[in-house]
Amino acid sequence: MRKLLVVLALSLGVFPATADITAPAPWCHAGGPLEASTLPRRVLPHVCDLEGRTIRDGPLRIVVPPPGQMVGSEAMFTDGSTQLFEVRTLADGSVTFRDVGPESVEGHNTHGGGTAGPHQNPCTDDAYTLSEARDTGPHEWFFKASTTPSGLSVGAVAQDLLTGTNAVTSSHNDCELADEVDAHQAYRGNTTRGSGINFEGTCGSEGDGHYTVDFGNLPDNNLARTCWRGLKTAEGWYEITEADVKLRNAATFFTGVTPRGCSGSRFSLQAVITHEVGHVYGIRHVTEDLHPELTMSERTPACSVDPVTLGLGDIMALRALY
């Protein structure tokens, strides 16, 4: 009779109570990165122990952090487009993933933008999307000046990095909006430390505790890679503890104002940094088709310093967070 019941249960797709439900899933293979597209949105530790494993979402790679921590990553490409991916390890060891690419940027935490469109004025477009992270610390950061490409001035690069970062923390805008954001940053100058971001743009689960910007080798279609790490707070959001940016040393950046006759894939260093720093301070993307004039649009335009000037939605996001 027992044998008959087991056969009947299997034929109906019902597993007996004694089945080993803790066995690793077939996609939990040993060695090498795991593809985010093959994983469930939440992975329990008894199904697959992911801590320390590399998860790959297209070109983005993140090493899964310990419980209570998160790691985020963005790639900016030579056409100005972006891709963003976040990994969180919960207190019970389960791991969740969020692909915040173009198909999901206008989610449940998007605000405003009711009259948005391709010709929306940035001073009236109030759309913004928040992450679950904030950077409420002193944000002391460094620039590894020795990595500056030969065609750029070290001093001009450092000034652009500072200008772009200040644009976020001081609400730089042309909309006559006051700076009501209590966010901080402090440039501490040159460093011998690198960003820790390798050629593949991997964001490790642990950094060195320093915010660092440098230039280095990245794939040919990349402008920049950014990594940020955070700790879960008692209030439920993540406090950013470190962020790093690697700029591709073979990319065609310019510093200062847009050069006359600018064309092709030449990008303002200020504009790129302003967008990346926006992520570090907790802002996600809004869609390019509806909100192209906002700094945190999912695409940064070539030959333009416009993103260094925040729009209404960008500032509303910062005010909501700080």
C-alpha positions as CSV (number, residue, x, y, z in Angstrom):
1,M,0.0,0.0,0.0
2,R,2.8,2.5,0.9
3,K,4.6,1.8,-2.4
4,L,1.3,2.4,-4.2
5,L,0.8,5.8,-2.5
6,V,4.3,6.9,-3.3
7,V,3.8,6.0,-7.0
8,L,0.4,7.8,-7.0
9,A,1.9,10.9,-5.4
10,L,4.7,11.1,-8.0
11,S,2.3,10.6,-10.8
12,L,0.3,13.6,-9.5
13,G,3.3,15.8,-9.1
14,V,3.1,15.7,-5.3
15,F,6.3,15.0,-3.5
16,P,6.2,12.8,-0.4
17,A,6.9,14.4,3.0
18,T,10.2,12.7,3.2
19,A,11.5,14.3,-0.1
20,D,14.8,16.2,0.3
21,I,13.6,19.8,-0.2
22,T,17.0,21.1,1.0
23,A,18.9,19.7,-2.0
24,P,20.7,22.4,-4.1
25,A,18.7,23.6,-7.2
26,P,20.0,22.4,-10.6
27,W,21.0,26.0,-11.5
28,C,23.2,26.2,-8.4
29,H,26.3,24.8,-10.1
30,A,29.8,25.0,-8.6
31,G,32.4,27.3,-9.9
32,G,32.1,30.4,-12.1
33,P,29.5,33.2,-12.1
34,L,25.8,32.4,-11.8
35,E,23.5,34.1,-14.3
36,A,20.9,36.4,-12.7
37,S,18.4,35.5,-15.4
38,T,18.4,31.9,-14.3
39,L,17.9,32.6,-10.6
40,P,14.6,33.2,-8.7
41,R,14.2,36.7,-7.3
42,R,14.9,35.3,-3.8
43,V,17.3,32.5,-3.2
44,L,17.2,30.7,0.2
45,P,20.5,29.7,1.7
46,H,19.6,26.0,2.0
47,V,18.7,25.9,-1.7
48,C,21.9,27.6,-2.8
49,D,24.5,29.2,-0.6
50,L,25.4,32.3,-2.6
51,E,27.5,34.3,-0.2
52,G,30.8,35.1,-1.9
53,R,29.6,33.9,-5.3
54,T,29.6,36.2,-8.3
55,I,26.2,37.0,-9.9
56,R,26.3,38.2,-13.5
57,D,23.5,40.3,-15.0
58,G,24.7,40.9,-18.6
59,P,27.9,42.9,-18.3
60,L,27.4,43.6,-14.6
61,R,29.1,41.3,-12.0
62,I,28.5,41.5,-8.2
63,V,30.0,39.3,-5.5
64,V,27.2,38.4,-3.0
65,P,27.8,40.2,0.3
66,P,27.3,38.8,3.9
67,P,23.9,39.0,5.6
68,G,22.6,42.5,6.2
69,Q,24.5,44.1,3.4
70,M,23.9,45.2,-0.2
71,V,26.0,45.9,-3.3
72,G,24.9,47.9,-6.3
73,S,26.6,48.4,-9.7
74,E,26.0,50.6,-12.8
75,A,27.7,50.4,-16.2
76,M,27.6,53.5,-18.4
77,F,28.2,52.8,-22.1
78,T,29.7,54.7,-24.9
79,D,26.3,55.6,-26.3
80,G,25.3,57.1,-23.0
81,S,23.0,54.3,-22.0
82,T,23.2,52.6,-18.6
83,Q,22.4,49.4,-16.8
84,L,22.0,49.0,-13.1
85,F,21.9,45.9,-10.9
86,E,21.6,45.4,-7.1
87,V,22.1,42.4,-4.8
88,R,21.0,42.2,-1.1
89,T,21.7,39.5,1.4
90,L,19.0,39.5,4.1
91,A,19.5,38.7,7.8
92,D,18.4,35.0,7.3
93,G,21.0,34.6,4.5
94,S,18.6,34.6,1.6
95,V,19.6,36.7,-1.3
96,T,17.4,39.0,-3.4
97,F,18.2,40.6,-6.8
98,R,16.9,43.7,-8.5
99,D,17.5,44.4,-12.1
100,V,16.8,48.1,-12.4
101,G,17.2,48.4,-16.2
102,P,15.0,50.2,-18.7
103,E,12.1,47.7,-18.3
104,S,11.7,48.4,-14.6
105,V,12.9,52.0,-13.9
106,E,9.4,53.4,-13.4
107,G,8.4,51.2,-10.6
108,H,6.4,51.5,-7.4
109,N,8.8,54.0,-5.9
110,T,8.6,56.5,-8.8
111,H,7.1,59.8,-8.0
112,G,5.8,62.7,-10.0
113,G,6.1,63.2,-13.8
114,G,2.4,63.3,-14.5
115,T,2.9,65.7,-17.4
116,A,6.2,64.4,-18.6
117,G,7.2,63.9,-22.2
118,P,10.2,64.2,-24.5
119,H,10.1,68.0,-24.5
120,Q,9.5,68.4,-20.7
121,N,11.3,71.3,-19.1
122,P,13.7,70.0,-16.5
123,C,12.5,72.7,-14.0
124,T,8.9,71.4,-14.2
125,D,9.5,67.7,-14.6
126,D,9.2,66.4,-11.0
127,A,9.7,62.7,-11.6
128,Y,12.2,60.7,-9.5
129,T,12.8,57.2,-8.4
130,L,14.3,56.3,-5.0
131,S,16.4,53.3,-4.0
132,E,16.6,51.9,-0.5
133,A,20.0,53.4,0.1
134,R,21.4,56.7,1.5
135,D,24.8,58.2,2.1
136,T,24.4,60.2,5.3
137,G,28.1,60.1,6.3
138,P,30.9,62.5,5.5
139,H,31.5,61.0,2.1
140,E,35.3,61.6,2.1
141,W,36.6,60.6,-1.3
142,F,39.9,60.4,-3.2
143,F,41.2,60.5,-6.8
144,K,44.1,58.3,-8.0
145,A,45.7,61.1,-10.1
146,S,48.4,58.8,-11.4
147,T,45.8,57.0,-13.6
148,T,44.8,60.2,-15.5
149,P,45.1,59.6,-19.3
150,S,47.8,61.5,-21.1
151,G,45.3,63.7,-23.0
152,L,43.7,65.1,-19.9
153,S,45.0,67.5,-17.2
154,V,45.2,66.1,-13.7
155,G,44.0,69.4,-12.3
156,A,41.1,69.8,-14.7
157,V,40.0,66.2,-14.0
158,A,40.1,66.7,-10.3
159,Q,38.1,69.9,-10.7
160,D,35.4,68.2,-12.8
161,L,35.1,65.3,-10.3
162,L,34.6,67.8,-7.5
163,T,32.2,69.9,-9.6
164,G,30.1,66.9,-10.5
165,T,30.0,65.6,-6.9
166,N,29.1,69.1,-5.6
167,A,26.3,69.3,-8.1
168,V,24.5,66.5,-6.2
169,T,25.3,67.5,-2.6
170,S,24.6,71.3,-3.2
171,S,21.5,70.9,-5.4
172,H,23.1,72.7,-8.4
173,N,20.3,73.9,-10.7
174,D,19.0,76.6,-13.0
175,C,15.5,76.4,-11.6
176,E,16.0,78.9,-8.7
177,L,15.5,76.0,-6.2
178,A,17.2,76.5,-2.9
179,D,19.6,73.9,-1.5
180,E,17.6,72.2,1.1
181,V,19.5,68.9,1.0
182,D,21.5,67.8,4.0
183,A,24.0,65.7,2.1
184,H,27.8,65.9,2.5
185,Q,31.0,65.3,0.6
186,A,34.7,66.1,1.2
187,Y,37.4,65.7,-1.4
188,R,40.6,64.5,0.2
189,G,42.9,64.7,-2.8
190,N,45.3,62.2,-4.3
191,T,45.6,58.6,-3.3
192,T,47.7,55.6,-4.2
193,R,44.7,53.3,-3.7
194,G,42.8,52.1,-6.7
195,S,39.0,51.8,-7.1
196,G,39.3,48.0,-6.8
197,I,37.1,47.6,-9.9
198,N,38.7,45.1,-12.3
199,F,38.6,45.0,-16.1
200,E,35.3,43.1,-16.0
201,G,33.8,45.8,-13.7
202,T,33.2,43.4,-10.9
203,C,31.9,44.9,-7.7
204,G,33.3,42.9,-4.8
205,S,31.3,42.1,-1.6
206,E,33.9,44.0,0.5
207,G,35.9,47.1,-0.3
208,D,38.7,48.9,1.5
209,G,36.5,51.4,3.2
210,H,37.6,54.3,0.9
211,Y,35.6,56.2,-1.8
212,T,37.9,56.2,-4.8
213,V,37.8,57.4,-8.4
214,D,40.3,56.3,-10.9
215,F,40.9,55.6,-14.6
216,G,41.6,52.1,-15.9
217,N,40.9,49.3,-18.4
218,L,37.3,48.5,-19.0
219,P,35.6,46.8,-22.0
220,D,35.5,48.9,-25.2
221,N,31.8,49.8,-25.0
222,N,32.2,51.2,-21.4
223,L,32.5,54.8,-20.2
224,A,32.4,54.0,-16.5
225,R,31.6,51.5,-13.8
226,T,30.4,52.4,-10.3
227,C,30.1,50.2,-7.3
228,W,28.5,51.0,-3.9
229,R,28.1,49.0,-0.8
230,G,25.7,49.4,2.1
231,L,24.7,48.1,5.6
232,K,21.0,47.6,6.5
233,T,19.9,50.0,9.2
234,A,17.4,49.4,12.0
235,E,15.0,51.7,10.1
236,G,15.1,49.3,7.1
237,W,17.2,51.3,4.6
238,Y,20.8,50.8,3.6
239,E,23.6,53.2,4.7
240,I,26.2,53.5,2.0
241,T,29.6,52.7,3.5
242,E,31.7,52.9,0.3
243,A,31.5,53.8,-3.3
244,D,34.0,53.6,-6.2
245,V,34.1,54.8,-9.8
246,K,36.3,53.5,-12.5
247,L,36.5,55.6,-15.7
248,R,37.6,53.9,-18.9
249,N,41.1,55.3,-19.7
250,A,40.5,55.0,-23.5
251,A,37.2,56.8,-23.5
252,T,36.9,60.3,-25.0
253,F,36.1,62.5,-22.0
254,F,36.4,66.2,-22.0
255,T,36.7,68.5,-19.0
256,G,35.1,71.9,-18.5
257,V,32.8,73.3,-21.1
258,T,31.7,71.5,-24.2
259,P,34.4,71.9,-26.9
260,R,33.4,73.7,-30.1
261,G,32.5,71.2,-32.8
262,C,32.0,68.3,-30.3
263,S,30.7,65.2,-32.0
264,G,30.5,61.5,-31.7
265,S,31.0,59.7,-28.3
266,R,32.7,62.5,-26.4
267,F,31.4,62.9,-22.9
268,S,31.6,65.5,-20.2
269,L,33.5,64.1,-17.3
270,Q,31.4,66.3,-15.0
271,A,28.1,64.9,-16.5
272,V,29.2,61.3,-16.1
273,I,30.3,61.8,-12.5
274,T,27.2,63.8,-11.5
275,H,24.9,60.9,-12.7
276,E,27.0,58.3,-11.0
277,V,27.2,60.2,-7.7
278,G,23.4,60.5,-7.9
279,H,23.2,56.7,-7.6
280,V,25.6,56.7,-4.6
281,Y,23.2,59.1,-2.8
282,G,20.2,56.9,-3.4
283,I,18.6,58.0,-6.6
284,R,17.6,55.5,-9.3
285,H,16.7,56.1,-13.0
286,V,13.7,57.7,-14.6
287,T,13.0,56.7,-18.2
288,E,14.7,58.4,-21.1
289,D,11.6,58.6,-23.3
290,L,9.6,60.5,-20.7
291,H,12.3,62.4,-18.7
292,P,15.3,63.0,-21.0
293,E,16.2,66.3,-19.4
294,L,16.7,65.0,-15.9
295,T,20.2,64.2,-14.7
296,M,19.0,60.7,-13.5
297,S,17.5,59.8,-16.8
298,E,18.7,56.4,-17.9
299,R,20.8,57.9,-20.7
300,T,23.5,60.6,-20.4
301,P,23.9,62.7,-23.7
302,A,27.2,63.1,-25.4
303,C,28.8,66.5,-25.9
304,S,26.7,68.0,-23.1
305,V,27.3,69.4,-19.6
306,D,23.5,69.7,-19.0
307,P,23.4,66.8,-16.5
308,V,25.6,68.7,-14.1
309,T,22.6,71.0,-13.6
310,L,19.9,69.1,-11.7
311,G,16.3,69.2,-12.7
312,L,13.3,69.5,-10.4
313,G,12.8,65.7,-10.1
314,D,16.5,65.2,-9.3
315,I,16.3,67.7,-6.5
316,M,12.9,66.4,-5.2
317,A,14.6,63.0,-4.9
318,L,17.4,64.3,-2.8
319,R,15.0,66.3,-0.6
320,A,13.0,63.1,0.0
321,L,16.1,61.3,1.1
322,Y,17.9,64.0,3.0
